[in-house]
Amino acid sequence: MKKIFFLLLLSIAVIGCKSTSVTNTKLDNKTERMLKGNWTITAVNFPGSNYLKVNSFNLEDSSCFIGSDWSFISNNNKGQMSLNNPSTDCKDFSSPITWYVNKDGNFVLKIINDHKAKNVNSGYILRLNNVTETSFDLIDKVNVAGQVKDITYSFQRQ
């Protein structure tokens, strides 16, 4: 009887201590299908954006993402992103991406460059907000002058 009680208690502890990951892989397929297609970032907003610079996705200044093109393919969770801001301060950049939307409302993104997705160990988790047929927002947390602030990338369908 003691063994059964001990095994029951142990199994409850193991199940109860199951870790939850921010990158929950239970997919929100309906939202992913809504994002399928070609998009352009039309605005990047954060507190102090008029006088502060933020390096987005470890690539470029956030203002360089305005006008960037993004393609999302929902059936294989791949796509493409291209920075093509005509500003002289911005470099052109293009890369394949992998992405998915999980049931928690997070948009999980990997910028692949010239690597296989399985070999890229870093990525970005952004909050998906205001999803419609023609627009959506991705919200990232960034450190601005020592404080964590939201930076919002506004997308419009092409």
C-alpha positions in Angstrom: 0.0 0.0 0.0 2.9 2.4 0.8 4.5 1.7 -2.6 1.3 2.5 -4.4 0.8 5.7 -2.4 4.5 6.6 -3.1 4.2 6.0 -6.8 1.0 8.0 -7.0 2.6 10.9 -5.2 5.7 10.7 -7.4 3.6 10.7 -10.6 1.6 13.7 -9.4 4.8 15.6 -8.7 6.3 14.8 -12.1 3.1 15.8 -13.9 2.7 19.0 -11.8 6.2 20.1 -12.4 6.0 19.9 -16.1 7.8 23.0 -17.5 6.0 25.4 -19.8 8.0 27.0 -22.6 7.4 30.5 -24.0 7.9 28.9 -27.4 4.9 26.6 -26.9 4.7 24.7 -30.1 0.9 24.1 -30.1 0.1 26.1 -33.3 -2.7 28.5 -33.9 -3.3 27.3 -37.5 -6.3 29.7 -38.1 -4.2 32.7 -37.3 -1.3 31.4 -39.4 -3.6 31.1 -42.4 -4.7 34.7 -41.9 -1.0 35.8 -42.1 -0.3 33.8 -45.2 0.9 36.1 -48.0 3.0 39.2 -48.6 3.2 42.0 -46.1 5.0 45.4 -45.7 6.0 47.0 -42.4 4.3 50.5 -42.6 5.3 51.8 -39.2 7.6 51.1 -36.2 6.6 52.8 -33.0 8.0 52.9 -29.4 8.3 55.5 -26.7 11.0 57.9 -27.6 11.2 56.9 -31.2 11.7 60.5 -32.3 15.0 60.8 -30.5 16.2 57.2 -29.7 17.5 54.5 -31.9 16.7 50.8 -31.4 18.6 48.0 -33.2 15.8 45.7 -34.4 16.4 41.9 -34.7 20.1 42.6 -34.3 20.2 43.7 -37.9 19.5 47.5 -38.4 18.0 50.5 -36.8 14.2 50.1 -36.4 13.5 52.9 -38.9 15.2 50.7 -41.6 12.4 48.2 -41.2 9.7 50.7 -42.5 9.0 49.5 -46.1 10.5 46.1 -45.6 8.8 43.2 -47.3 7.8 40.0 -45.5 6.4 36.8 -47.0 4.7 34.2 -44.8 3.9 30.7 -46.1 1.5 29.0 -43.6 1.7 25.4 -44.7 5.4 25.0 -44.0 6.0 28.0 -41.7 8.7 29.4 -43.9 9.0 32.8 -45.6 11.3 35.6 -46.6 12.1 39.1 -45.2 13.8 41.9 -47.1 15.0 45.3 -45.9 14.8 47.7 -48.8 14.5 51.1 -47.2 15.8 53.7 -49.6 17.5 55.7 -46.8 21.2 56.0 -47.3 21.7 55.0 -43.6 20.1 51.5 -44.2 21.7 48.5 -45.7 19.8 46.1 -48.0 19.3 42.8 -46.3 17.3 39.7 -47.3 17.0 36.3 -45.6 14.8 33.3 -45.4 12.8 32.9 -42.2 10.9 30.3 -40.3 8.0 31.3 -38.1 4.9 30.1 -36.4 2.0 31.4 -34.2 1.4 29.4 -31.0 -1.8 29.1 -29.0 -0.5 31.7 -26.5 -0.7 34.4 -29.2 3.1 34.5 -29.7 4.8 34.9 -33.0 8.0 32.9 -33.0 10.6 34.0 -35.6 14.0 32.7 -36.8 16.1 34.7 -39.3 17.9 31.9 -41.1 20.5 33.7 -43.4 22.6 31.0 -45.1 22.0 28.3 -42.5 19.5 25.5 -42.0 16.8 26.3 -39.5 17.8 23.4 -37.3 21.3 24.9 -36.9 20.0 28.4 -35.9 19.7 28.4 -32.1 18.4 31.9 -31.6 15.2 33.7 -32.6 12.6 36.1 -31.5 9.3 35.8 -29.6 6.9 38.7 -30.4 3.3 39.3 -29.3 0.8 39.2 -32.1 -1.9 41.8 -31.9 -4.8 43.4 -33.9 -4.9 40.7 -36.6 -7.3 41.4 -39.5 -7.4 40.4 -43.1 -5.3 43.4 -44.1 -3.1 44.3 -41.1 -1.5 43.1 -37.9 1.0 44.2 -35.3 4.0 42.4 -33.8 5.1 43.7 -30.4 8.6 43.2 -29.1 10.1 44.1 -25.8 13.3 46.1 -26.0 15.6 47.9 -23.7 15.4 51.6 -24.3 17.6 53.8 -22.0 17.6 51.1 -19.3 13.9 50.5 -19.4 11.9 47.7 -21.0 9.5 49.2 -23.6 7.2 47.8 -26.3 8.2 48.3 -29.9 5.3 47.8 -32.4 5.9 46.7 -36.0 2.7 47.5 -38.0 2.2 45.3 -41.1 -0.1 45.9 -44.1 -1.0 43.3 -46.7 0.5 44.1 -50.1 
